[in-house]
């Protein structure tokens, strides 16, 4: 039977990155699953099995429909907004999702933006406090998903000139210091979105190769400060358990 994995993320550009990384870890960590048959062993979904993913923006409306609420403090302190949303999302997915296809595991992804530490701490606190009975994986990007893709970028021969120009423009190697691309305005030099769009020429398939083809060990090394290493470790420790 296929393992049903709910993906909570920010929008449609996230799953191609998140799910490719998850598939790579599943294949590497579960000895009876080969890469060419991964599709038969797992199914990514949203709240409903036919939904490709669930977004943070859906949580409040679904919570109203199913009368799911999150109130109160955590360890005597007010809980960050992402903590409340995480609590509601996990209750929805584990108690209210369609019973004919229950959720077997959850992957939570969030852009850290300027609140990386607070968001990661709040989401983790809630995950660790709920007796869910299924694996829940957390990925928070410092500062955003594009930084993880940049961690995996390696220029082809015909891209070396462009890559050198981008390094000069931002004044460092954006693969190893993607977390320092902190500009929110996409027109600014140090915008992660601008740098990735420039290096990949706006080609989504080129972006996907950064995640699919770069060695996991290299992604871990480059992703130390972007949260990618922690996400890969969570996948290894938690998601693979859903297949045993």
VOPAGU-2260 file (C-alpha; in pm, 1 decimal, decimal comma):
REM VOPAGU-2260
SITE   aa  ch    i         X         Y         Z
SITE  UNK   A    0       0,0       0,0       0,0
SITE  UNK   A    1     123,9     350,2     -85,0
SITE  UNK   A    2     228,3     569,9     209,4
SITE  UNK   A    3      11,7     883,7     226,4
SITE  UNK   A    4     229,8    1188,5     300,7
SITE  UNK   A    5      61,0    1523,9     364,1
SITE  UNK   A    6     265,0    1827,5     258,0
SITE  UNK   A    7     196,2    2160,8     430,5
SITE  UNK   A    8     370,3    2442,3     245,5
SITE  UNK   A    9     333,2    2797,1     118,2
SITE  UNK   A   10     235,8    2738,3    -243,1
SITE  UNK   A   11     282,4    2541,5    -566,6
SITE  UNK   A   12     651,9    2621,1    -611,8
SITE  UNK   A   13     743,4    2441,4    -288,1
SITE  UNK   A   14     648,8    2074,6    -350,3
SITE  UNK   A   15     884,8    2023,4    -647,7
SITE  UNK   A   16    1172,9    2103,3    -411,1
SITE  UNK   A   17    1040,3    1945,2     -93,2
SITE  UNK   A   18     912,4    1622,6    -248,4
SITE  UNK   A   19    1226,0    1564,4    -457,4
SITE  UNK   A   20    1437,4    1587,1    -144,6
SITE  UNK   A   21    1199,6    1354,6      39,4
SITE  UNK   A   22    1209,2    1100,2    -244,1
SITE  UNK   A   23    1588,8    1101,5    -244,3
SITE  UNK   A   24    1601,4    1035,4     128,4
SITE  UNK   A   25    1338,5     760,5     105,9
SITE  UNK   A   26    1533,4     582,1    -168,6
SITE  UNK   A   27    1861,9     623,3      19,5
SITE  UNK   A   28    1719,3     510,7     353,0
SITE  UNK   A   29    1469,1     236,2     264,9
SITE  UNK   A   30    1656,6     -52,4     107,3
SITE  UNK   A   31    1355,5    -212,3     -62,1
SITE  UNK   A   32    1250,9     100,7    -254,2
SITE  UNK   A   33    1428,7     184,2    -580,1
SITE  UNK   A   34    1424,3     524,1    -745,9
SITE  UNK   A   35    1239,6     395,8   -1053,3
SITE  UNK   A   36     948,9     265,5    -843,2
SITE  UNK   A   37     918,7     540,6    -579,5
SITE  UNK   A   38     587,8     656,2    -730,3
SITE  UNK   A   39     422,5     327,8    -631,8
SITE  UNK   A   40     529,8     351,8    -267,1
SITE  UNK   A   41     431,5     703,6    -166,2
SITE  UNK   A   42     157,9     954,6    -239,9
SITE  UNK   A   43     192,0    1326,5    -165,9
SITE  UNK   A   44    -132,7    1497,6     -76,2
SITE  UNK   A   45    -304,9    1788,4      96,5
SITE  UNK   A   46    -596,3    1775,0     340,1
SITE  UNK   A   47    -787,3    1556,5      92,7
SITE  UNK   A   48    -607,7    1271,0     -84,5
SITE  UNK   A   49    -668,7    1429,0    -426,7
SITE  UNK   A   50    -519,7    1764,4    -321,6
SITE  UNK   A   51    -152,9    1791,3    -427,4
SITE  UNK   A   52     -59,4    1981,0    -109,1
SITE  UNK   A   53    -205,0    2191,9     171,2
SITE  UNK   A   54    -111,5    2558,5     217,4
SITE  UNK   A   55     -77,6    2767,2     530,0
SITE  UNK   A   56    -349,3    2991,3     387,3
SITE  UNK   A   57    -604,1    2705,3     394,2
SITE  UNK   A   58    -568,2    2632,8     764,1
SITE  UNK   A   59    -805,0    2892,7     905,6
SITE  UNK   A   60   -1090,4    2808,3     667,3
SITE  UNK   A   61   -1056,7    2433,8     727,6
SITE  UNK   A   62   -1031,6    2495,8    1102,9
SITE  UNK   A   63   -1361,3    2687,0    1092,0
SITE  UNK   A   64   -1527,8    2404,7     898,3
SITE  UNK   A   65   -1420,9    2142,8    1151,4
SITE  UNK   A   66   -1433,4    2363,7    1462,2
SITE  UNK   A   67   -1062,7    2321,4    1534,3
SITE  UNK   A   68    -913,9    2587,1    1761,0
SITE  UNK   A   69    -577,3    2667,9    1912,9
SITE  UNK   A   70    -558,7    2881,1    2222,6
SITE  UNK   A   71    -332,0    2938,0    2515,4
SITE  UNK   A   72      35,3    2948,3    2593,8
SITE  UNK   A   73     329,5    2712,3    2565,7
SITE  UNK   A   74     545,6    2667,4    2875,9
SITE  UNK   A   75     376,8    2976,3    3019,4
SITE  UNK   A   76     459,9    3197,9    2721,9
SITE  UNK   A   77     240,2    3315,1    2431,8
SITE  UNK   A   78     269,3    3083,6    2132,5
SITE  UNK   A   79     394,8    3228,4    1803,2
SITE  UNK   A   80     128,7    3247,4    1529,1
SITE  UNK   A   81     295,6    2969,5    1331,5
SITE  UNK   A   82     267,5    2750,6    1638,1
SITE  UNK   A   83    -109,3    2797,4    1653,5
SITE  UNK   A   84    -141,7    2727,6    1280,9
SITE  UNK   A   85      76,3    2419,6    1310,0
SITE  UNK   A   86    -136,9    2286,4    1594,0
SITE  UNK   A   87    -455,8    2338,3    1393,0
SITE  UNK   A   88    -305,1    2184,8    1079,2
SITE  UNK   A   89    -184,4    1873,1    1259,6
SITE  UNK   A   90    -520,4    1822,8    1430,1
SITE  UNK   A   91    -695,7    1863,7    1095,4
SITE  UNK   A   92    -467,7    1619,0     917,0
SITE  UNK   A   93    -468,6    1351,4    1186,3
SITE  UNK   A   94    -828,2    1371,9    1311,7
SITE  UNK   A   95   -1040,1    1522,6    1034,4
SITE  UNK   A   96    -884,8    1426,4     699,2
SITE  UNK   A   97   -1096,7    1175,5     499,1
SITE  UNK   A   98   -1089,4     846,4     688,5
SITE  UNK   A   99   -1078,0     626,1     377,8
SITE  UNK   A  100    -721,0     744,5     311,4
SITE  UNK   A  101    -563,3     842,3     642,3
SITE  UNK   A  102    -245,5    1047,8     661,5
SITE  UNK   A  103      60,2     831,7     735,5
SITE  UNK   A  104     315,9    1114,5     766,8
SITE  UNK   A  105     334,4    1493,9     744,2
SITE  UNK   A  106     597,8    1724,9     597,9
SITE  UNK   A  107     575,5    2085,3     717,5
SITE  UNK   A  108     762,3    2346,0     514,6
SITE  UNK   A  109     788,4    2716,3     591,8
SITE  UNK   A  110     995,8    3007,0     463,8
SITE  UNK   A  111    1172,2    3159,7     761,9
SITE  UNK   A  112    1195,1    3508,7     606,2
SITE  UNK   A  113    1300,6    3739,7     891,5
SITE  UNK   A  114    1161,4    3509,1    1162,8
SITE  UNK   A  115    1359,9    3191,8    1099,5
SITE  UNK   A  116    1444,8    3109,3    1461,3
SITE  UNK   A  117    1100,6    3198,0    1600,7
SITE  UNK   A  118     912,0    3008,4    1331,5
SITE  UNK   A  119    1126,6    2699,7    1361,1
SITE  UNK   A  120    1102,5    2698,9    1740,7
SITE  UNK   A  121     722,8    2742,5    1744,1
SITE  UNK   A  122     656,6    2472,1    1484,6
SITE  UNK   A  123     893,8    2231,0    1659,2
SITE  UNK   A  124     742,7    2299,4    2003,1
SITE  UNK   A  125     396,3    2211,5    1880,4
SITE  UNK   A  126     509,7    1902,4    1688,1
SITE  UNK   A  127     696,0    1769,1    1989,3
SITE  UNK   A  128     408,5    1837,8    2229,6
SITE  UNK   A  129     136,0    1651,6    2038,8
SITE  UNK   A  130     100,0    1271,1    2070,7
SITE  UNK   A  131      31,4    1218,1    1702,3
SITE  UNK   A  132     144,8     862,2    1638,8
SITE  UNK   A  133     275,6     944,1    1288,1
SITE  UNK   A  134     603,8    1098,5    1170,3
SITE  UNK   A  135     603,4    1476,8    1129,1
SITE  UNK   A  136     899,0    1631,8     945,4
SITE  UNK   A  137     981,3    2002,3     977,2
SITE  UNK   A  138    1167,0    2212,1     721,7
SITE  UNK   A  139    1215,3    2585,8     771,9
SITE  UNK   A  140    1427,2    2765,7     513,8
SITE  UNK   A  141    1661,6    3047,8     607,5
SITE  UNK   A  142    1552,5    3266,5     443,5
SITE  UNK   A  143    1338,0    3098,4     181,5
SITE  UNK   A  144    1307,9    2790,3     -39,3
SITE  UNK   A  145    1512,7    2951,9    -315,3
SITE  UNK   A  146    1813,7    2943,7     -82,0
SITE  UNK   A  147    1792,1    2563,2     -72,3
SITE  UNK   A  148    1789,5    2546,9    -451,0
SITE  UNK   A  149    2091,9    2778,4    -462,3
SITE  UNK   A  150    2269,8    2542,0    -222,2
SITE  UNK   A  151    2242,0    2280,4    -497,1
SITE  UNK   A  152    2343,2    2495,0    -793,5
SITE  UNK   A  153    2659,1    2399,0    -983,4
SITE  UNK   A  154    2726,1    2578,6   -1311,7
SITE  UNK   A  155    2748,3    2388,1   -1636,8
SITE  UNK   A  156    3029,8    2489,8   -1868,2
SITE  UNK   A  157    2811,7    2739,9   -2049,8
SITE  UNK   A  158    2690,2    2887,8   -1718,6
SITE  UNK   A  159    3030,6    2960,8   -1564,0
SITE  UNK   A  160    3048,6    3316,4   -1692,0
SITE  UNK   A  161    2703,2    3399,3   -1557,3
SITE  UNK   A  162    2785,7    3236,8   -1224,8
SITE  UNK   A  163    3107,5    3439,2   -1191,8
SITE  UNK   A  164    2913,8    3755,8   -1269,2
SITE  UNK   A  165    2656,6    3679,0   -1000,0
SITE  UNK   A  166    2929,6    3606,9    -744,6
SITE  UNK   A  167    3080,2    3944,9    -824,9
SITE  UNK   A  168    2742,0    4117,3    -805,0
SITE  UNK   A  169    2652,4    3982,7    -458,8
SITE  UNK   A  170    3021,6    3975,9    -347,9
SITE  UNK   A  171    3023,4    3612,7    -235,0
SITE  UNK   A  172    2943,4    3259,3    -352,2
SITE  UNK   A  173    2560,7    3234,4    -333,7
SITE  UNK   A  174    2576,4    2855,2    -309,8
SITE  UNK   A  175    2760,2    2853,5      23,6
SITE  UNK   A  176    2620,7    3178,9     162,8
SITE  UNK   A  177    2263,8    3166,7      35,5
SITE  UNK   A  178    2144,2    3260,8     385,8
SITE  UNK   A  179    2314,5    3599,2     340,6
SITE  UNK   A  180    2089,7    3680,0      44,2
SITE  UNK   A  181    1857,1    3874,8     269,5
SITE  UNK   A  182    1687,7    4128,1      40,5
SITE  UNK   A  183    1309,6    4096,5      25,5
SITE  UNK   A  184    1280,5    4321,5    -279,9
SITE  UNK   A  185    1333,7    4101,1    -586,0
SITE  UNK   A  186    1495,9    4388,9    -774,4
SITE  UNK   A  187    1782,3    4412,2    -524,9
SITE  UNK   A  188    2117,9    4243,3    -585,6
SITE  UNK   A  189    2096,9    4018,4    -280,8
SITE  UNK   A  190    1746,1    3886,7    -337,3
SITE  UNK   A  191    1746,9    3502,5    -334,3
SITE  UNK   A  192    1465,8    3502,3    -588,6
SITE  UNK   A  193    1654,8    3733,2    -824,4
SITE  UNK   A  194    1980,5    3538,0    -798,0
SITE  UNK   A  195    1811,3    3203,0    -859,1
SITE  UNK   A  196    1609,9    3340,4   -1149,8
SITE  UNK   A  197    1928,6    3476,4   -1304,1
SITE  UNK   A  198    2133,9    3158,4   -1261,4
SITE  UNK   A  199    1858,9    2925,7   -1383,5
SITE  UNK   A  200    1723,6    3164,2   -1648,4
SITE  UNK   A  201    1377,8    3124,6   -1498,4
SITE  UNK   A  202    1376,3    2757,3   -1602,6
SITE  UNK   A  203    1198,6    2539,9   -1343,8
SITE  UNK   A  204    1358,9    2223,4   -1480,9
SITE  UNK   A  205    1703,0    2376,7   -1426,3
SITE  UNK   A  206    1602,8    2452,0   -1067,8
SITE  UNK   A  207    1486,3    2094,1   -1018,8
SITE  UNK   A  208    1827,2    1961,1   -1127,3
SITE  UNK   A  209    1988,2    2157,3    -844,6
SITE  UNK   A  210    1787,4    1948,8    -598,0
SITE  UNK   A  211    1780,4    1619,9    -788,1
SITE  UNK   A  212    2139,3    1587,5    -906,7
SITE  UNK   A  213    2360,3    1747,0    -641,5
SITE  UNK   A  214    2507,4    1497,8    -393,5
SITE  UNK   A  215    2318,6    1486,8     -63,8
SITE  UNK   A  216    2645,1    1526,5     126,4
SITE  UNK   A  217    2714,1    1851,4     -58,4
SITE  UNK   A  218    2360,1    1978,5       5,1
SITE  UNK   A  219    2411,6    1912,3     375,1
SITE  UNK   A  220    2740,6    2100,6     381,9
SITE  UNK   A  221    2618,9    2401,4     188,2
SITE  UNK   A  222    2283,4    2398,5     366,9
SITE  UNK   A  223    2419,4    2421,6     720,5
SITE  UNK   A  224    2300,4    2781,4     765,7
SITE  UNK   A  225    1990,8    2770,0     543,7
SITE  UNK   A  226    1808,2    2497,3     735,6
SITE  UNK   A  227    1852,3    2245,0     454,3
SITE  UNK   A  228    2083,9    2020,0     652,6
SITE  UNK   A  229    1833,1    2008,0     938,4
SITE  UNK   A  230    1552,1    1922,8     697,4
SITE  UNK   A  231    1748,7    1636,2     543,6
SITE  UNK   A  232    1826,1    1504,4     891,6
SITE  UNK   A  233    1457,0    1520,0     985,6
SITE  UNK   A  234    1365,2    1329,8     669,5
SITE  UNK   A  235    1623,0    1061,9     748,5
SITE  UNK   A  236    1521,8    1027,5    1112,3
SITE  UNK   A  237    1145,6    1056,5    1079,1
SITE  UNK   A  238    1005,3    1008,6     727,5
SITE  UNK   A  239    1181,4     681,4     655,0
SITE  UNK   A  240    1013,4     539,7     968,4
SITE  UNK   A  241     679,0     559,0     785,0
SITE  UNK   A  242     804,7     284,0     549,7
SITE  UNK   A  243     910,5      33,5     816,8
